[in-house]
Amino acid sequence: MTSSLNQPLIFIGPPRSGVTLISNLVFHHTDLCWLDESFEKHPRSQWQNRVFTQTSQWRSFGVLGNTMLSGMAREFASTPSEALSFWDDYSRDEIDFFRGFAKGKHATPIEISTIKEVLRKRLIATQRPRLALKFTGPSRLHYLSSLFPEAKFVNIVRDPASTVNSMLSTEEWEYQGKHMLWWRGAYSIRELAQYDMLRDHPIAGTAFQLNKLLQTTKQEEEELGLNMLTVGYERFSANPYEAMASILDFADLPASPHVDAAMKQNEIRCSNKVMKMPATDINTVYTWCPAS
């Protein structure tokens, strides 16, 4: 089996927008090699690549059955990770995969060489022909497209009010961006002054940050002329099999019984919790997040 880094499949989108759910379903496809927590900790270890080969096979076996053995396989199988520590370690300091936009930043020749060397060995060791990645938060399209000029991007978006409501409900956002700008490197002086007025207003401040994520992704997509498919989470949850078929078709991947089985095992629904938000809060979201 020939493995190549020529055209990886890369999922992007704001947090709490369905990126993890949808990408994890697609990553059940047996043509795809993805990154897990073990890779994040030991990216150059061929041993962990061999372990991944085995545990990803468990994942493929587990998703197809409902027996006790398949349940155990699912429990011990590896699961996809953004592997942010890997990307942060192998890129220069100004990129910052944890909190940076990397707006207008491109990979250096050394970064391209070292990152591709590690990922190529991953593909060869696991005997998977295609690399698949996911990133939530800033899309970093300039940097990623400089690494992978022929990459196919799937951008997952969700109604802003639903996204903001979901972000505010998480414990992580409490100490991340609820009262401060979490992602850095893309704001003008005027925008920084605007946020200072919103710092004590979590809904407005979160919507402001979400707007910057969406706005920056649109700008970078237009500047670069990327091969990108944008999928709305509401559309996906309303017609999951149709939406999944469009994603696989865009990615040039054949239909997969493993993906179909994973979709049957997952409850895919569109939460209506946002409808419980006061109308004034919903209006606040749309006031500060018009980029949607």
HUCOR-V713370 format. One record per backbone hydrogen bond with DSSP energy under -1.0 kcal/mol. CO is the residue of the C=O (numbers start at 0). NH is the residue of the N-H. If there is no record, write none. Layout:
BEGIN
[[CO NH] [CO NH]]
END
This chain:
BEGIN
[[7 151] [8 132] [9 153] [10 134] [11 155] [12 136] [17 21] [18 22] [19 23] [20 24] [21 25] [22 26] [24 27] [25 28] [28 31] [30 129] [32 131] [34 80] [35 39] [36 40] [37 41] [41 44] [44 48] [45 49] [46 50] [47 51] [48 52] [49 53] [50 54] [51 55] [52 56] [53 57] [54 58] [55 59] [56 60] [57 61] [58 62] [66 70] [67 71] [68 72] [69 73] [70 74] [71 75] [82 86] [83 87] [84 88] [85 89] [91 94] [95 99] [98 183] [101 104] [107 111] [108 112] [109 113] [110 114] [111 115] [112 116] [113 117] [114 118] [115 119] [116 120] [117 121] [118 122] [119 123] [120 124] [121 125] [122 126] [122 127] [128 3] [129 32] [130 8] [132 10] [139 143] [140 144] [141 145] [142 146] [143 147] [147 150] [151 9] [152 228] [153 11] [154 230] [156 232] [158 162] [159 163] [160 164] [161 165] [162 166] [163 167] [166 169] [172 177] [183 100] [187 191] [188 192] [189 193] [190 194] [191 195] [194 197] [194 198] [197 200] [200 204] [201 205] [202 206] [203 207] [204 208] [205 209] [206 210] [207 211] [208 212] [209 213] [210 214] [211 215] [212 216] [213 217] [214 218] [215 219] [216 220] [217 221] [218 222] [219 223] [220 224] [220 225] [225 227] [226 152] [228 154] [230 156] [231 235] [232 236] [233 237] [234 238] [238 242] [239 243] [240 244] [241 245] [242 246] [243 247] [244 248] [245 249] [246 250] [247 252] [248 251] [255 259] [256 260] [257 261] [258 262] [259 263] [260 264] [271 274] [272 275] [273 276] [277 281] [278 282] [279 283] [280 284] [281 285] [282 286] [283 287] [284 288]]
END
